[in-house]
Amino acid sequence: MWYYITDSNQRKQAHTDELPLLEVQGKIKLSTLMWTDGMKDWQPASEVRPELFDAKPDVNLPEIPQHLIKSDVVDYDILGDDMQIVEVELDPGEVVIAEAGAMNYVEEGITFDTRMGDGSDATEKGIMGILKNVGSRVLTGESIFMTHFTHEGQGKKRVAFAAPYPGKIIPVDLSQVGGELICQKDSFLCAARGTKLSIAFNKKFGAGLFGGEGFILQRLQGDGMAFVHAGGTVVKKELKGETLRVDTGCLVAFAPTIDYDIERAGNLKSMIFGGEGLFLATLKGHGTVYLQSLPFARLADRIAGQIAPGGRRQGEGSLLGGVGNLLDGDGR
């Protein structure tokens, strides 16, 4: 039996055969302190179990990235069913970052400021740092600005963020998924201060061209809470080496340990007449995958398909359609 100290200074235990999985999940790192029966003192995992990292015991430990150790610890409640709101509770001095325009309401004592970037790296200053941050935001199709909400009052105060279209808000504790999550470009809603947002290029040409999400995905890094939004019902899958085939638009987010690619959707007849598109996304490996039942593009296509040119409805019989137009005041 082994014992290890988590990032939140809690003592956990694990059997020897569980250690490789904990390393993959990011719960045991090079600098994680470990102990087992027979040892005099706690020692870094890089010294007592170097085979977990394919490293030598005398390796020089790298400095821990700042974004992995400074995320604010925030509490939250998710309200509603199909048009959800996440209500984030802040202690004095805590900060939550969000997409511009996502805020629904804010209590007295919380101030907000619009800035370029997520504020995760205080050393990233000057014109080059600003241009780097702005470029990443432009490539992911998001606003170049983010809003920082800071609790400058007393006691506990709350700020709420609304989902942009019907669906679910997914709370993700980044420390439980290896400190990193890859998601579609427009799914990020808000996160605790210390979460770093950047771009993740899809290196496989086929997956980038036909995978539905393009070559550029969004990467969330840190050890705090992040909130992403998905359409319809959300399904969480834990892959343990198997392969999952998914409609390309239904993929929301996945762990970086998942191999993402595309494959042809059956034979030629299935591709043309099957209604499932030409390609399917394939997800393989060990880690978490989040899926959505109603991608926004599919919802928009259904709505557009019911509206004729000029804004008149289609799909109702002539009688029902005429009555509907009268009720709308469009009886000409």
C-alpha contacts under 8 A as a table, 3 or more apart, distances in Angstrom:
res1	aa1	res2	aa2	distance
1	M	13	Q	6.88
1	M	14	A	5.97
1	M	15	H	4.87
1	M	16	T	6.35
1	M	36	T	6.41
1	M	37	D	7.73
2	W	13	Q	5.54
2	W	14	A	5.32
2	W	15	H	6.05
2	W	16	T	6.66
2	W	34	M	7.00
2	W	35	W	5.96
2	W	36	T	4.87
2	W	37	D	7.88
3	Y	11	R	6.69
3	Y	12	K	5.55
3	Y	13	Q	4.28
3	Y	14	A	6.36
3	Y	34	M	5.57
3	Y	35	W	5.22
3	Y	36	T	6.19
4	Y	11	R	5.78
4	Y	12	K	5.41
4	Y	13	Q	6.29
4	Y	28	I	7.78
4	Y	32	T	6.81
4	Y	33	L	5.60
4	Y	34	M	4.32
4	Y	35	W	6.43
5	I	8	S	7.91
5	I	9	N	5.62
5	I	10	Q	5.51
5	I	11	R	4.78
5	I	12	K	6.34
5	I	32	T	6.35
5	I	33	L	5.56
5	I	34	M	6.68
6	T	9	N	5.13
6	T	10	Q	5.24
6	T	11	R	6.48
6	T	12	K	7.16
6	T	27	K	6.93
6	T	28	I	7.73
6	T	32	T	7.16
7	D	10	Q	7.42
7	D	69	I	7.66
14	A	18	E	6.10
14	A	19	L	6.86
15	H	18	E	5.34
15	H	19	L	6.93
16	T	19	L	5.56
17	D	20	P	6.89
18	E	21	L	5.62
18	E	22	L	6.43
19	L	22	L	5.06
19	L	23	E	6.24
19	L	28	I	7.73
19	L	52	L	7.70
20	P	23	E	5.10
20	P	24	V	6.36
20	P	52	L	6.12
21	L	24	V	5.06
21	L	25	Q	6.21
22	L	25	Q	5.05
22	L	26	G	6.24
22	L	27	K	5.23
22	L	28	I	5.71
23	E	26	G	5.07
23	E	27	K	5.85
23	E	28	I	4.72
23	E	29	K	6.36
23	E	52	L	6.87
24	V	27	K	7.69
24	V	178	G	7.07
24	V	257	T	7.79
25	Q	28	I	7.73
25	Q	176	Q	6.98
25	Q	177	V	5.75
25	Q	178	G	4.48
25	Q	287	G	7.78
26	G	29	K	6.21
26	G	175	S	7.41
26	G	176	Q	7.62
26	G	177	V	7.07
26	G	178	G	3.98
26	G	179	G	6.63
27	K	175	S	7.44
27	K	176	Q	7.35
27	K	178	G	6.72
28	I	32	T	5.68
28	I	45	A	7.39
29	K	32	T	5.15
29	K	45	A	6.84
29	K	46	S	7.85
30	L	44	P	6.57
30	L	45	A	5.41
30	L	46	S	4.81
30	L	53	F	7.42
30	L	61	L	7.05
31	S	44	P	5.00
31	S	45	A	6.03
31	S	46	S	6.61
31	S	61	L	7.20
32	T	44	P	5.30
32	T	45	A	5.44
33	L	42	W	5.72
33	L	43	Q	5.17
33	L	44	P	4.44
33	L	45	A	5.95
34	M	42	W	5.41
34	M	43	Q	5.41
34	M	44	P	6.01
34	M	45	A	5.87
34	M	48	V	7.54
35	W	39	M	6.39
35	W	41	D	7.00
35	W	42	W	5.09
35	W	43	Q	6.59
36	T	39	M	5.91
39	M	42	W	7.47
43	Q	47	E	6.74
43	Q	48	V	6.63
44	P	47	E	5.57
44	P	48	V	6.62
45	A	48	V	5.21
45	A	49	R	5.29
45	A	50	P	6.65
46	S	49	R	5.75
46	S	50	P	4.65
46	S	52	L	7.95
46	S	53	F	7.28
46	S	55	A	7.18
46	S	56	K	7.55
46	S	57	P	5.96
46	S	59	V	7.75
47	E	50	P	5.67
47	E	56	K	7.71
47	E	57	P	4.55
47	E	58	D	7.24
48	V	57	P	7.51
49	R	52	L	5.96
50	P	53	F	5.66
50	P	54	D	6.14
50	P	55	A	5.34
50	P	56	K	5.95
50	P	57	P	5.91
51	E	54	D	4.79
51	E	55	A	6.38
51	E	56	K	7.91
52	L	55	A	7.80
55	A	59	V	6.80
56	K	59	V	5.49
64	I	68	L	7.25
64	I	69	I	7.83
65	P	68	L	5.67
65	P	69	I	7.38
66	Q	69	I	5.68
66	Q	70	K	6.48
66	Q	121	D	7.45
67	H	70	K	5.84
67	H	71	S	6.92
67	H	120	S	6.07
67	H	121	D	7.13
67	H	194	G	5.52
67	H	195	T	6.48
67	H	196	K	6.65
67	H	221	Q	7.17
67	H	222	G	5.37
67	H	223	D	7.68
68	L	71	S	7.14
68	L	179	G	7.05
68	L	194	G	7.71
68	L	221	Q	7.38
68	L	222	G	4.65
68	L	223	D	5.41
69	I	222	G	7.38
69	I	223	D	6.64
70	K	193	R	7.89
70	K	194	G	5.52
70	K	223	D	7.74
71	S	192	A	6.11
71	S	193	R	5.36
71	S	194	G	4.01
71	S	195	T	6.23
71	S	222	G	6.59
71	S	223	D	6.02
71	S	224	G	5.16
72	D	94	E	6.26
72	D	95	V	7.02
72	D	192	A	5.51
72	D	193	R	5.51
72	D	194	G	6.59
72	D	224	G	6.47
73	V	192	A	7.03
73	V	224	G	6.27
73	V	225	M	7.42
74	V	88	V	6.79
74	V	89	E	6.11
74	V	90	L	6.03
74	V	91	D	7.83
74	V	94	E	7.84
74	V	192	A	6.67
74	V	224	G	7.93
74	V	225	M	7.13
75	D	88	V	5.94
75	D	89	E	5.14
75	D	90	L	7.15
76	Y	86	V	6.77
76	Y	87	E	5.45
76	Y	88	V	4.35
76	Y	89	E	5.65
77	D	86	V	5.78
77	D	87	E	5.15
77	D	88	V	6.63
78	I	84	Q	6.78
78	I	85	I	5.74
78	I	86	V	4.39
78	I	87	E	6.15
78	I	169	I	7.52
79	L	84	Q	5.61
79	L	85	I	5.13
79	L	86	V	6.17
79	L	87	E	7.37
80	G	83	M	6.15
80	G	84	Q	4.64
80	G	85	I	6.45
81	D	84	Q	5.66
81	D	167	G	7.97
81	D	168	K	7.40
82	D	166	P	5.29
82	D	167	G	5.18
82	D	168	K	6.45
82	D	232	G	7.42
83	M	162	A	7.69
83	M	163	A	6.35
83	M	165	Y	6.75
83	M	166	P	4.96
83	M	167	G	6.13
83	M	168	K	7.25
84	Q	162	A	6.28
84	Q	163	A	5.79
84	Q	166	P	7.72
84	Q	167	G	7.20
84	Q	168	K	6.24
84	Q	169	I	6.53
85	I	104	N	7.95
85	I	160	A	6.43
85	I	161	F	5.56
85	I	162	A	4.48
85	I	163	A	6.19
85	I	169	I	7.56
86	V	160	A	5.53
86	V	161	F	5.43
86	V	162	A	6.61
86	V	169	I	7.27
87	E	158	R	6.35
87	E	159	V	5.71
87	E	160	A	4.17
87	E	161	F	6.55
88	V	158	R	5.46
88	V	159	V	5.43
88	V	160	A	6.03
89	E	156	K	6.50
89	E	157	K	5.67
89	E	158	R	4.44
89	E	159	V	6.71
90	L	93	G	7.87
90	L	94	E	5.64
90	L	95	V	7.11
90	L	151	H	6.29
90	L	156	K	5.72
90	L	157	K	5.48
90	L	158	R	6.05
90	L	159	V	7.95
91	D	94	E	5.58
91	D	151	H	6.60
91	D	154	Q	7.90
91	D	155	G	6.46
91	D	156	K	5.00
91	D	157	K	6.82
92	P	151	H	5.07
92	P	152	E	5.76
92	P	153	G	6.09
92	P	154	Q	6.02
92	P	155	G	6.62
92	P	156	K	6.99
93	G	150	T	6.43
93	G	151	H	5.29
93	G	152	E	5.91
94	E	150	T	5.93
94	E	151	H	5.76
94	E	193	R	7.56
95	V	148	H	6.60
95	V	149	F	5.42
95	V	150	T	4.50
95	V	151	H	6.56
95	V	192	A	6.40
95	V	193	R	5.31
96	V	148	H	5.97
96	V	149	F	5.33
96	V	150	T	6.84
96	V	190	C	7.00
96	V	191	A	5.71
96	V	192	A	4.52
96	V	193	R	5.16
97	I	118	D	6.69
97	I	146	M	6.77
97	I	147	T	5.72
97	I	148	H	4.61
97	I	149	F	6.26
97	I	190	C	5.54
97	I	191	A	5.47
97	I	192	A	6.22
97	I	193	R	6.07
98	A	102	A	6.65
98	A	103	M	7.63
98	A	146	M	5.90
98	A	147	T	5.40
98	A	148	H	6.66
98	A	189	L	5.88
98	A	190	C	4.03
98	A	191	A	6.49
99	E	102	A	5.62
99	E	143	S	7.55
99	E	145	F	7.61
99	E	146	M	5.25
99	E	147	T	6.34
99	E	188	F	7.46
99	E	189	L	5.86
99	E	190	C	6.39
100	A	103	M	7.67
100	A	114	T	7.78
100	A	143	S	6.91
100	A	145	F	6.45
100	A	146	M	5.28
100	A	147	T	5.65
102	A	161	F	5.34
102	A	162	A	5.84
102	A	163	A	7.42
102	A	164	P	7.63
102	A	189	L	7.00
103	M	106	V	7.64
103	M	159	V	7.50
103	M	160	A	5.95
103	M	161	F	4.40
103	M	162	A	6.40
104	N	159	V	7.69
104	N	160	A	5.33
104	N	161	F	4.98
104	N	162	A	5.66
105	Y	159	V	5.91
105	Y	160	A	5.36
105	Y	161	F	7.26
106	V	110	I	6.81
106	V	158	R	6.24
106	V	159	V	4.28
106	V	160	A	6.31
107	E	110	I	6.22
107	E	157	K	6.09
107	E	158	R	5.72
107	E	159	V	6.21
108	E	153	G	7.86
108	E	157	K	7.41
109	G	151	H	5.90
109	G	152	E	5.63
109	G	153	G	4.41
109	G	154	Q	7.19
109	G	157	K	7.05
110	I	149	F	6.37
110	I	150	T	5.39
110	I	151	H	4.30
110	I	152	E	5.86
110	I	153	G	6.80
110	I	157	K	7.11
110	I	158	R	7.87
110	I	159	V	7.71
111	T	149	F	5.67
111	T	150	T	5.34
111	T	151	H	6.43
111	T	152	E	6.90
112	F	147	T	6.49
112	F	148	H	5.40
112	F	149	F	4.29
112	F	150	T	6.12
113	D	147	T	5.58
113	D	148	H	5.27
113	D	149	F	6.64
114	T	145	F	6.32
114	T	146	M	5.66
114	T	147	T	4.34
114	T	148	H	6.21
115	R	118	D	7.88
115	R	145	F	5.47
115	R	146	M	5.49
115	R	147	T	6.17
115	R	148	H	7.19
116	M	130	I	6.98
116	M	133	N	7.10
116	M	134	V	6.82
116	M	144	I	6.22
116	M	145	F	4.70
116	M	146	M	6.07
117	G	130	I	7.72
117	G	133	N	5.77
117	G	134	V	7.18
117	G	144	I	7.43
117	G	145	F	6.45
117	G	146	M	6.10
118	D	146	M	6.64
118	D	148	H	8.00
118	D	193	R	7.62
118	D	194	G	7.79
118	D	195	T	7.27
118	D	196	K	6.30
118	D	197	L	6.67
119	G	122	A	6.37
119	G	193	R	7.32
119	G	194	G	7.06
119	G	196	K	7.79
120	S	193	R	6.84
120	S	194	G	4.63
120	S	195	T	6.02
120	S	196	K	5.42
121	D	124	E	5.63
121	D	194	G	7.95
121	D	196	K	7.98
122	A	125	K	7.19
124	E	129	G	5.08
124	E	130	I	7.65
125	K	128	M	7.40
125	K	129	G	5.15
125	K	130	I	6.79
126	G	129	G	5.47
126	G	130	I	6.37
127	I	130	I	5.12
127	I	131	L	6.08
128	M	131	L	5.10
128	M	132	K	6.08
129	G	132	K	5.17
129	G	133	N	6.30
130	I	133	N	5.21
130	I	134	V	6.10
131	L	134	V	5.05
131	L	135	G	5.91
132	K	135	G	5.20
132	K	136	S	6.38
133	N	136	S	5.32
133	N	137	R	6.48
134	V	137	R	5.18
134	V	138	V	6.22
134	V	144	I	5.37
135	G	138	V	5.16
135	G	139	L	6.21
136	S	139	L	5.26
136	S	140	T	6.47
136	S	198	S	6.24
136	S	199	I	6.04
137	R	140	T	5.34
137	R	141	G	6.47
137	R	142	E	5.43
137	R	143	S	6.43
137	R	144	I	5.27
137	R	198	S	7.70
137	R	199	I	7.98
138	V	141	G	5.15
138	V	142	E	5.94
138	V	143	S	6.90
138	V	144	I	6.27
139	L	142	E	7.70
139	L	199	I	7.75
139	L	216	I	7.29
140	T	185	K	5.45
140	T	186	D	7.74
140	T	199	I	6.86
140	T	216	I	6.50
140	T	217	L	6.87
140	T	218	Q	6.79
141	G	185	K	6.93
141	G	186	D	7.50
142	E	185	K	7.68
142	E	186	D	7.06
143	S	146	M	7.36
149	F	159	V	8.00
151	H	157	K	7.13
161	F	189	L	7.58
161	F	190	C	7.63
163	A	166	P	7.22
163	A	167	G	7.50
163	A	168	K	7.62
163	A	169	I	6.97
163	A	189	L	7.54
163	A	229	H	6.53
165	Y	231	G	7.17
165	Y	296	F	7.71
166	P	231	G	5.96
166	P	232	G	6.33
167	G	229	H	7.14
167	G	230	A	5.55
167	G	231	G	4.01
167	G	232	G	4.17
167	G	233	T	6.35
167	G	234	V	7.93
167	G	294	L	7.81
168	K	229	H	5.85
168	K	230	A	5.47
168	K	231	G	6.32
168	K	232	G	6.54
168	K	233	T	6.58
168	K	234	V	6.58
169	I	227	F	6.49
169	I	228	V	5.78
169	I	229	H	4.52
169	I	230	A	6.47
170	I	227	F	5.53
170	I	228	V	5.23
170	I	229	H	5.97
170	I	230	A	7.47
170	I	234	V	7.97
171	P	225	M	6.83
171	P	226	A	6.04
171	P	227	F	4.69
171	P	228	V	6.78
172	V	225	M	5.70
172	V	226	A	5.26
172	V	227	F	6.04
172	V	228	V	7.78
173	D	176	Q	5.53
173	D	177	V	7.05
173	D	223	D	6.95
173	D	224	G	5.72
173	D	225	M	4.63
173	D	226	A	6.46
174	L	177	V	5.25
174	L	178	G	6.52
174	L	179	G	4.69
174	L	180	E	6.01
174	L	181	L	7.18
174	L	221	Q	7.10
174	L	222	G	6.02
174	L	223	D	4.91
174	L	224	G	5.61
174	L	225	M	6.18
174	L	226	A	7.00
175	S	178	G	5.70
175	S	179	G	4.84
175	S	180	E	7.96
175	S	222	G	7.02
175	S	223	D	4.29
175	S	224	G	6.37
176	Q	179	G	6.99
176	Q	223	D	7.99
177	V	180	E	6.41
177	V	181	L	7.18
177	V	255	A	6.62
177	V	287	G	7.66
177	V	288	T	7.31
178	G	255	A	7.76
179	G	221	Q	5.54
179	G	222	G	5.13
179	G	223	D	5.45
180	E	219	R	6.98
180	E	220	L	5.53
180	E	221	Q	4.46
180	E	222	G	6.54
180	E	255	A	6.69
180	E	256	P	6.70
181	L	219	R	5.83
181	L	220	L	5.20
181	L	221	Q	6.68
181	L	253	A	6.81
181	L	254	F	5.98
181	L	255	A	5.01
181	L	256	P	6.25
182	I	200	A	7.36
182	I	217	L	6.74
182	I	218	Q	5.75
182	I	219	R	4.69
182	I	220	L	6.45
182	I	253	A	5.45
182	I	254	F	5.37
182	I	255	A	6.06
182	I	256	P	6.33
183	C	187	S	6.76
183	C	188	F	7.81
183	C	217	L	6.10
183	C	218	Q	5.28
183	C	219	R	6.44
183	C	220	L	7.86
183	C	252	V	5.69
183	C	253	A	3.92
183	C	254	F	6.40
184	Q	187	S	5.70
184	Q	213	E	6.33
184	Q	217	L	5.40
184	Q	218	Q	5.98
184	Q	251	L	7.64
184	Q	252	V	5.68
184	Q	253	A	6.32
185	K	188	F	7.42
185	K	213	E	7.59
185	K	216	I	7.46
185	K	217	L	5.40
185	K	218	Q	5.29
187	S	228	V	5.15
187	S	229	H	5.00
187	S	230	A	6.52
187	S	252	V	7.22
188	F	227	F	6.44
188	F	228	V	4.47
188	F	229	H	6.40
189	L	226	A	7.93
189	L	227	F	5.60
189	L	228	V	5.19
189	L	229	H	6.44
190	C	226	A	6.09
190	C	227	F	5.38
190	C	228	V	7.20
191	A	195	T	6.44
191	A	224	G	7.66
191	A	225	M	5.78
191	A	226	A	4.09
191	A	227	F	5.91
192	A	195	T	6.14
192	A	224	G	6.07
192	A	225	M	5.70
192	A	226	A	6.43
194	G	222	G	6.43
194	G	224	G	7.50
195	T	220	L	6.65
195	T	221	Q	5.61
195	T	222	G	4.78
195	T	223	D	7.33
195	T	224	G	6.87
195	T	226	A	7.58
196	K	219	R	7.93
196	K	220	L	5.72
196	K	221	Q	5.03
196	K	222	G	6.34
197	L	218	Q	7.07
197	L	219	R	5.78
197	L	220	L	4.96
197	L	221	Q	6.66
198	S	218	Q	5.99
198	S	219	R	5.16
198	S	220	L	6.71
199	I	216	I	6.46
199	I	217	L	5.82
199	I	218	Q	4.66
199	I	219	R	5.46
200	A	216	I	5.73
200	A	217	L	4.91
200	A	218	Q	5.50
200	A	219	R	5.65
201	F	215	F	5.53
201	F	216	I	4.67
201	F	217	L	6.15
202	N	205	F	7.47
202	N	207	A	7.15
202	N	208	G	5.78
202	N	214	G	7.52
202	N	215	F	4.64
202	N	216	I	5.96
202	N	217	L	7.06
203	K	208	G	7.48
203	K	215	F	7.30
204	K	207	A	5.46
204	K	208	G	6.17
204	K	261	D	7.22
205	F	208	G	5.15
205	F	209	L	6.01
205	F	215	F	7.70
206	G	209	L	5.18
206	G	210	F	5.88
206	G	211	G	7.18
206	G	261	D	7.40
206	G	262	I	6.66
207	A	210	F	5.46
207	A	211	G	4.52
207	A	212	G	8.00
207	A	214	G	7.41
207	A	215	F	7.54
207	A	260	Y	7.42
207	A	261	D	5.04
207	A	262	I	5.18
207	A	281	A	7.67
208	G	211	G	5.54
208	G	212	G	7.53
208	G	213	E	6.85
208	G	214	G	4.41
208	G	215	F	4.14
208	G	216	I	7.65
209	L	212	G	7.54
209	L	214	G	5.87
209	L	215	F	6.92
210	F	214	G	7.26
210	F	262	I	7.26
210	F	279	F	6.79
211	G	214	G	6.32
211	G	248	T	5.49
211	G	261	D	7.37
211	G	262	I	6.02
211	G	279	F	7.28
211	G	280	L	7.27
211	G	281	A	6.09
212	G	248	T	5.07
212	G	249	G	5.64
213	E	216	I	7.21
213	E	217	L	6.92
213	E	248	T	7.51
213	E	249	G	7.39
214	G	217	L	7.31
230	A	233	T	7.73
230	A	234	V	6.78
230	A	252	V	6.53
230	A	291	L	7.92
230	A	292	Q	5.76
230	A	294	L	7.90
230	A	295	P	7.32
231	G	234	V	7.48
231	G	292	Q	5.65
231	G	293	S	6.41
231	G	294	L	4.76
231	G	295	P	5.26
231	G	296	F	6.21
232	G	292	Q	6.13
232	G	293	S	5.11
232	G	294	L	4.67
232	G	295	P	7.44
233	T	292	Q	5.70
233	T	293	S	5.22
233	T	294	L	7.18
234	V	290	Y	6.83
234	V	291	L	5.65
234	V	292	Q	4.74
234	V	293	S	6.56
235	V	290	Y	5.80
235	V	291	L	5.10
235	V	292	Q	6.40
236	K	288	T	7.06
236	K	289	V	5.85
236	K	290	Y	4.70
236	K	291	L	6.44
237	K	288	T	5.81
237	K	289	V	5.08
237	K	290	Y	6.34
237	K	291	L	7.89
238	E	286	H	7.37
238	E	287	G	5.66
238	E	288	T	4.71
238	E	289	V	6.35
239	L	242	E	6.03
239	L	243	T	7.59
239	L	284	K	7.27
239	L	285	G	6.25
239	L	286	H	5.01
239	L	287	G	5.34
239	L	288	T	6.34
239	L	289	V	7.45
240	K	285	G	6.25
240	K	286	H	4.59
240	K	287	G	6.82
241	G	284	K	6.31
241	G	285	G	4.42
241	G	286	H	5.27
242	E	284	K	5.83
242	E	285	G	6.31
242	E	286	H	7.91
243	T	282	T	6.64
243	T	283	L	5.54
243	T	284	K	4.42
243	T	285	G	7.10
244	L	282	T	5.68
244	L	283	L	5.09
244	L	284	K	6.43
245	R	280	L	6.20
245	R	281	A	5.61
245	R	282	T	4.59
245	R	283	L	6.41
246	V	250	C	6.72
246	V	251	L	7.02
246	V	280	L	5.63
246	V	281	A	5.06
246	V	282	T	6.37
246	V	283	L	7.85
247	D	250	C	5.43
247	D	251	L	7.26
247	D	276	E	7.06
247	D	277	G	7.88
247	D	279	F	7.73
247	D	280	L	5.17
247	D	281	A	6.09
248	T	251	L	6.15
248	T	279	F	7.29
248	T	280	L	5.55
248	T	281	A	5.15
249	G	295	P	5.90
249	G	297	A	7.93
250	C	291	L	5.53
250	C	292	Q	4.95
250	C	293	S	6.19
250	C	294	L	6.98
250	C	295	P	5.90
251	L	289	V	8.00
251	L	290	Y	6.59
251	L	291	L	4.82
251	L	292	Q	6.36
252	V	289	V	7.82
252	V	290	Y	5.45
252	V	291	L	5.26
252	V	292	Q	6.33
253	A	289	V	5.96
253	A	290	Y	5.15
253	A	291	L	7.17
254	F	258	I	6.68
254	F	287	G	7.46
254	F	288	T	5.65
254	F	289	V	4.33
254	F	290	Y	6.14
255	A	258	I	5.70
255	A	287	G	5.64
255	A	288	T	5.47
255	A	289	V	6.61
256	P	259	D	7.69
256	P	287	G	7.93
257	T	285	G	6.53
257	T	286	H	6.15
257	T	287	G	6.07
258	I	283	L	6.30
258	I	284	K	5.64
258	I	285	G	4.92
258	I	286	H	6.10
258	I	287	G	6.13
258	I	288	T	7.87
259	D	282	T	7.97
259	D	283	L	5.69
259	D	284	K	5.15
259	D	285	G	6.11
260	Y	281	A	7.11
260	Y	282	T	5.94
260	Y	283	L	4.99
260	Y	284	K	6.85
261	D	281	A	5.82
261	D	282	T	5.19
261	D	283	L	6.67
262	I	279	F	6.38
262	I	280	L	5.54
262	I	281	A	4.35
262	I	282	T	5.31
263	E	279	F	5.56
263	E	280	L	5.49
263	E	281	A	6.47
263	E	282	T	6.77
264	R	267	N	7.74
264	R	271	M	7.71
264	R	278	L	6.17
264	R	279	F	4.55
264	R	280	L	6.31
265	A	270	S	6.79
265	A	271	M	5.63
265	A	276	E	7.36
265	A	277	G	7.02
265	A	278	L	5.48
265	A	279	F	4.77
265	A	280	L	5.71
266	G	269	K	7.91
266	G	270	S	5.60
266	G	271	M	6.29
267	N	270	S	5.33
267	N	271	M	6.22
268	L	271	M	5.07
268	L	272	I	6.27
269	K	272	I	5.29
269	K	273	F	5.83
269	K	274	G	7.16
270	S	273	F	5.37
270	S	274	G	4.45
270	S	275	G	7.76
271	M	274	G	5.76
271	M	275	G	7.41
271	M	276	E	7.14
271	M	277	G	6.11
271	M	278	L	4.88
271	M	279	F	7.69
272	I	275	G	7.22
272	I	277	G	7.56
272	I	278	L	7.21
274	G	277	G	7.33
276	E	279	F	7.81
277	G	280	L	7.50
292	Q	295	P	6.51
294	L	298	R	6.61
294	L	299	L	6.66
295	P	298	R	5.37
295	P	299	L	6.50
296	F	299	L	5.00
296	F	300	A	6.09
297	A	300	A	5.10
297	A	301	D	6.16
298	R	301	D	5.10
298	R	302	R	6.31
299	L	302	R	5.23
299	L	303	I	6.37
300	A	303	I	5.19
300	A	304	A	6.07
301	D	304	A	5.07
301	D	305	G	5.98
302	R	305	G	5.10
302	R	306	Q	6.63
303	I	306	Q	5.40
303	I	307	I	6.86
304	A	307	I	5.32
304	A	308	A	7.97
305	G	308	A	7.45
305	G	314	Q	7.79
306	Q	313	R	5.79
306	Q	314	Q	5.06
306	Q	315	G	6.33
307	I	311	G	5.70
307	I	312	R	5.62
307	I	313	R	4.58
307	I	314	Q	5.61
308	A	311	G	5.65
308	A	312	R	5.02
308	A	313	R	5.56
308	A	314	Q	5.74
309	P	312	R	6.65
312	R	325	N	7.71
313	R	316	E	7.45
313	R	321	G	6.90
313	R	325	N	7.93
314	Q	321	G	7.42
315	G	321	G	7.98
316	E	319	L	7.85
316	E	320	L	5.74
316	E	321	G	5.06
317	G	320	L	5.26
317	G	321	G	5.63
318	S	321	G	5.07
318	S	322	G	5.94
319	L	322	G	5.17
319	L	323	V	6.32
320	L	323	V	5.09
320	L	324	G	6.10
321	G	324	G	5.07
321	G	325	N	6.23
322	G	325	N	5.12
322	G	326	L	6.26
322	G	331	G	7.17
323	V	326	L	5.06
323	V	327	L	6.25
324	G	327	L	5.15
324	G	328	D	6.30
325	N	328	D	5.01
325	N	329	G	6.25
325	N	330	D	4.79
325	N	331	G	5.49
326	L	329	G	4.98
326	L	330	D	5.31
326	L	331	G	4.52
327	L	330	D	7.34
328	D	331	G	7.83
